[in-house]
């Protein structure tokens, strides 16, 4: 049961990363090589994964470098 909850959270965070256009990142990539927008979207995935309620996020250009399709996916993910 414990592993089931952990795996569920990992899957949800990975799904969010895919939805915000970061599916090209590999686990072997060093954090120092991430762009500001990539790092911000990863932090956002972590925050949303925490399931906090009543939180307002102020996003400073999280869509920099994203394809228009990925911009729409990011917005849809945040809305839902």
C-alpha positions as CSV (number, residue, x, y, z in Angstrom):
1,X,0.0,0.0,0.0
2,X,2.8,2.4,0.8
3,X,4.6,1.8,-2.5
4,X,1.3,2.1,-4.3
5,X,0.8,5.7,-3.0
6,X,4.4,6.6,-3.9
7,X,4.1,5.2,-7.4
8,X,0.8,7.1,-7.9
9,X,2.5,10.4,-7.0
10,X,5.5,9.7,-9.2
11,X,3.2,8.9,-12.1
12,X,1.1,12.1,-11.6
13,X,4.3,14.3,-11.5
14,X,5.7,12.6,-14.6
15,X,2.4,13.1,-16.3
16,X,2.4,16.8,-15.4
17,X,6.0,17.1,-16.8
18,X,4.9,15.6,-20.1
19,X,1.8,17.9,-20.1
20,X,3.9,21.0,-19.7
21,X,6.3,20.0,-22.5
22,X,9.2,18.6,-20.6
23,X,8.9,15.0,-21.9
24,X,12.3,15.4,-23.6
25,X,14.2,15.6,-20.3
26,X,16.2,12.6,-19.1
27,X,16.8,11.6,-15.5
28,X,20.5,11.8,-16.1
29,X,20.4,15.5,-17.0
30,X,22.0,17.7,-14.4
31,X,19.9,20.4,-12.7
32,X,22.6,23.0,-13.6
33,X,21.9,22.5,-17.3
34,X,18.2,23.3,-17.1
35,X,16.9,26.6,-18.4
36,X,15.0,28.9,-16.1
37,X,11.7,28.0,-17.7
38,X,12.4,24.2,-17.4
39,X,13.4,24.5,-13.7
40,X,10.3,26.6,-13.0
41,X,8.0,24.1,-14.6
42,X,9.6,21.2,-12.6
43,X,9.1,23.2,-9.4
44,X,5.5,23.8,-10.4
45,X,5.0,20.1,-10.9
46,X,6.3,19.5,-7.4
47,X,4.0,22.1,-5.9
48,X,1.0,20.8,-7.7
49,X,1.8,17.3,-6.8
50,X,1.7,18.3,-3.1
51,X,-2.1,18.8,-3.5
52,X,-2.3,22.1,-1.7
53,X,-5.6,23.9,-1.6
54,X,-6.2,27.7,-1.7
55,X,-2.8,28.4,-3.2
56,X,-2.2,31.1,-5.8
57,X,0.7,30.8,-8.2
58,X,2.3,33.8,-9.8
59,X,4.1,32.4,-12.9
60,X,7.0,34.4,-14.3
61,X,7.1,33.4,-18.0
62,X,6.8,29.6,-17.5
63,X,6.1,29.2,-21.2
64,X,9.4,30.7,-22.5
65,X,10.7,28.4,-25.2
66,X,7.6,26.3,-25.4
67,X,5.9,25.4,-28.6
68,X,2.4,26.9,-28.9
69,X,0.9,23.4,-28.5
70,X,2.8,23.0,-25.2
71,X,1.6,26.4,-24.0
72,X,-2.0,25.2,-24.4
73,X,-1.2,22.0,-22.6
74,X,0.4,23.9,-19.7
75,X,-2.6,26.2,-19.4
76,X,-5.0,23.2,-19.5
77,X,-3.0,21.4,-16.9
78,X,-3.1,24.3,-14.6
79,X,-6.8,24.9,-15.0
80,X,-7.7,21.3,-14.3
